Amino acid sequence: MGSLTKIAIITGAGSGIGKAVAVALAQNGYSVVLAGRHRETLEATARETIQTGAHSLVVVADVTDPAAVRDLFAKTKEGFGRLDLLFNNAGTSGRAIPLEDLPFEQWKSIVDTNLTGAFLCTQEAFKMMKSQDPRGGRIINNGSISAHSPRPNSAPYTASKHGLTGLTKVTSLDGRKYDIACGQIDIGNAASEMTERMSKGVPQANGAIAVEPRMNLADVARAVVYMASLPLDANVQFMTVMATKMPFIGRG
């Protein structure tokens, strides 16, 4: 591994956007730390990254568990010595349930994963990035179209993604003094397991059910790689990449 190799942690790296981004980063010269809850899927991602010639490290970690997050970053430091990029990608959406019927457990599970998990990883990234040499690094948060505009019956997901936008802004502000840049990518209808239902029809704000277009995961991965490729004195603060014909502009 050359001295110029950059190190990235990708959470939720076992499937979907996380897997696609991990492979794309590996193709672009990164060593990748693959974090998630399921070893089998993480190892499948690792096999794809290894084919690019990249170094990879699999760490089973639940981002809602502070001890597991600390262990993830400790293993990254032990294995690679530094951290250049954190992609806060781990997330869950849950079933669509009317707000008044939503179980507390579902609310807590989604907010814990999407928002608290990203905070815990950001906190540990700060500790590494501010003290390493050369100092600094980049954090990219996986937001959502729902960080701007909700779907019906999605209170916890929408609230968590709006909260993530706030976390992105405060991370950018608090990271300045440590040369830590932070941006957010808001993704609309990328073709993954989580959006499979789009192709069968999903509820719209007017009560109708409609099939929604999706876009290729590779196009999302290329966008993240671009954000990651900038020098630390430049930053994509917010980027929206979406299926061109999905309902967002004029949604509702």
C-alpha positions in Angstrom: 0.0 0.0 0.0 1.6 3.2 -1.1 1.9 6.3 1.1 -0.5 8.2 -1.1 -3.3 5.7 -0.7 -6.3 7.3 1.0 -8.4 5.5 3.6 -12.2 5.5 3.6 -14.8 4.0 6.0 -18.1 3.2 4.4 -21.0 2.3 6.7 -23.8 0.1 5.4 -21.2 -1.3 2.9 -22.9 -4.7 2.5 -25.5 -3.7 -0.1 -27.0 -1.0 -2.2 -25.4 2.4 -2.3 -22.8 1.5 0.3 -21.6 -1.4 -1.7 -21.5 0.5 -5.0 -19.6 3.4 -3.4 -17.1 1.1 -1.7 -16.3 -0.6 -5.0 -16.1 2.8 -6.8 -13.7 4.2 -4.2 -11.6 1.1 -4.4 -11.4 1.5 -8.2 -10.2 5.0 -7.6 -7.3 4.2 -5.4 -8.8 4.1 -1.9 -8.3 1.4 0.7 -11.7 0.8 2.2 -13.0 -0.2 5.6 -16.4 -1.9 5.1 -18.7 -1.6 8.1 -22.1 -3.1 8.6 -24.1 -5.6 10.6 -23.8 -8.7 8.4 -20.4 -10.3 7.8 -21.5 -12.3 4.8 -22.6 -9.3 2.8 -19.6 -7.2 3.8 -17.3 -10.0 2.7 -19.1 -10.2 -0.6 -18.4 -6.4 -1.1 -14.8 -7.0 0.0 -14.3 -9.6 -2.7 -15.3 -7.1 -5.3 -13.0 -4.4 -3.9 -10.1 -6.8 -3.8 -10.6 -7.4 -7.5 -9.6 -3.8 -8.1 -6.3 -4.3 -6.3 -7.4 -2.3 -3.3 -6.8 -3.1 0.4 -10.0 -3.7 2.4 -10.9 -4.4 6.0 -14.3 -5.9 7.1 -15.6 -4.7 10.5 -18.9 -5.9 11.7 -20.5 -2.9 13.5 -23.9 -1.6 14.4 -23.7 2.2 14.1 -26.3 2.6 16.9 -23.9 1.1 19.4 -21.3 3.6 20.7 -18.9 0.8 21.7 -19.1 -0.8 18.3 -18.5 2.5 16.6 -15.4 3.2 18.8 -14.1 -0.3 17.9 -14.7 0.4 14.2 -12.5 3.5 14.3 -9.9 1.8 16.5 -9.5 -1.0 14.0 -9.3 1.5 11.2 -6.5 3.3 13.0 -4.7 0.0 13.8 -5.0 -1.3 10.3 -4.3 1.8 8.2 -3.0 4.5 10.6 -5.3 7.3 9.4 -8.7 8.2 8.0 -9.3 10.4 4.9 -13.0 9.8 4.2 -16.1 8.7 6.1 -19.2 7.9 4.1 -22.1 7.9 6.6 -24.4 5.7 4.6 -26.0 3.2 7.0 -29.7 3.8 7.0 -33.1 2.3 7.2 -36.6 3.4 6.2 -39.1 1.1 7.9 -42.7 0.4 6.8 -45.0 3.2 5.8 -47.3 3.7 8.8 -49.7 6.6 9.5 -48.1 9.0 11.9 -50.7 8.5 14.6 -50.3 4.7 14.5 -46.5 4.6 14.4 -45.0 2.4 17.2 -42.4 4.2 19.3 -40.0 1.3 18.6 -40.0 2.0 14.9 -39.5 5.7 15.4 -36.5 5.0 17.7 -35.0 2.4 15.5 -35.0 4.6 12.4 -33.8 7.7 14.1 -31.1 5.8 16.0 -29.7 4.3 12.8 -30.1 7.3 10.4 -29.2 10.2 12.7 -27.6 9.0 15.9 -25.5 6.5 14.0 -24.1 9.2 11.7 -23.4 11.4 14.7 -21.5 8.7 16.6 -19.4 7.9 13.5 -18.8 11.6 12.9 -17.6 12.1 16.5 -15.0 9.3 16.2 -13.9 10.6 12.7 -13.3 14.0 14.2 -11.1 12.5 16.9 -9.0 10.7 14.3 -8.9 13.4 11.7 -8.0 16.3 14.0 -5.0 14.5 15.5 -3.5 12.8 12.4 -0.7 14.0 10.2 -1.5 15.4 7.7 -4.5 16.7 9.6 -8.1 16.7 8.4 -10.3 14.7 6.1 -13.8 14.6 4.6 -17.2 13.3 5.8 -20.0 12.7 3.3 -23.5 12.1 4.6 -26.0 10.1 2.7 -29.1 12.3 2.9 -32.2 11.8 0.8 -34.8 13.6 -1.2 -36.7 13.1 2.1 -34.2 15.6 3.6 -36.2 18.2 1.6 -39.6 16.7 0.8 -41.4 13.9 2.5 -43.4 10.9 1.3 -46.7 10.0 2.9 -46.5 8.1 6.2 -42.7 8.5 6.7 -42.4 10.5 9.9 -39.3 8.9 11.4 -37.4 8.6 8.1 -38.2 12.2 7.0 -37.4 13.6 10.4 -34.1 11.7 10.6 -33.0 12.9 7.2 -33.9 16.5 7.9 -31.9 16.1 11.1 -29.0 14.7 9.1 -29.0 18.0 7.1 -28.5 19.9 10.4 -25.7 17.5 11.4 -24.0 18.1 8.0 -24.1 21.8 8.5 -22.8 21.8 12.0 -20.1 19.2 11.1 -19.0 21.6 8.3 -18.9 24.5 10.7 -17.2 22.7 13.6 -14.8 20.9 11.3 -13.3 24.0 9.8 -10.7 24.5 12.4 -9.4 20.9 12.0 -9.4 20.9 8.1 -12.4 18.6 8.1 -14.8 19.1 5.2 -18.4 17.8 5.2 -21.0 17.5 2.5 -24.3 15.7 1.9 -25.5 13.8 -1.1 -29.3 13.6 -1.4 -30.2 10.6 -3.5 -33.6 10.1 -5.2 -34.7 6.6 -6.4 -31.4 4.9 -6.8 -32.0 1.3 -8.0 -31.3 -0.8 -4.8 -33.0 -3.3 -2.6 -34.5 -0.4 -0.6 -36.3 1.1 -3.6 -37.4 -2.2 -5.2 -41.0 -1.3 -4.4 -40.8 1.8 -6.6 -41.1 -0.4 -9.7 -44.3 -1.9 -8.5 -46.0 1.4 -7.4 -45.8 3.5 -4.3 -48.2 5.9 -2.6 -48.2 9.6 -3.8 -49.1 12.7 -1.8 -52.5 12.8 -3.6 -53.4 9.3 -2.5 -52.7 7.7 -5.8 -50.3 4.7 -6.4 -47.7 5.3 -9.1 -44.7 3.5 -10.5 -41.6 5.7 -10.1 -38.5 5.8 -12.3 -35.2 4.7 -10.8 -31.6 5.4 -11.7 -28.4 3.3 -11.8 -26.4 2.9 -8.6 -23.2 3.5 -10.6 -24.3 7.1 -11.2 -24.7 7.6 -7.5 -21.3 6.1 -6.8 -19.6 8.4 -9.4 -21.2 11.4 -7.7 -19.8 10.4 -4.3 -16.3 9.7 -5.8 -16.4 13.2 -7.3 -17.2 14.8 -3.9 -14.4 12.7 -2.3 -11.9 13.7 -5.0 -11.8 17.4 -4.2 -9.0 18.9 -2.2 -9.9 19.8 1.4 -10.0 23.5 0.5 -13.0 22.8 -1.8 -16.3 21.2 -0.8 -19.6 20.1 -2.3 -21.9 21.2 0.5 -25.1 19.6 -0.9 -25.6 17.6 -4.0 -28.9 16.2 -5.3 -28.7 13.3 -7.7 -31.9 11.7 -8.7 -33.9 9.8 -11.3 -34.7 12.6 -13.8 -38.4 11.8 -14.0 -39.1 10.9 -10.4 -41.7 13.0 -8.5 -39.7 15.6 -6.6 -39.8 18.9 -8.4 -43.5 19.7 -7.8 -43.9 16.7 -5.4 -47.2 16.8 -3.6 
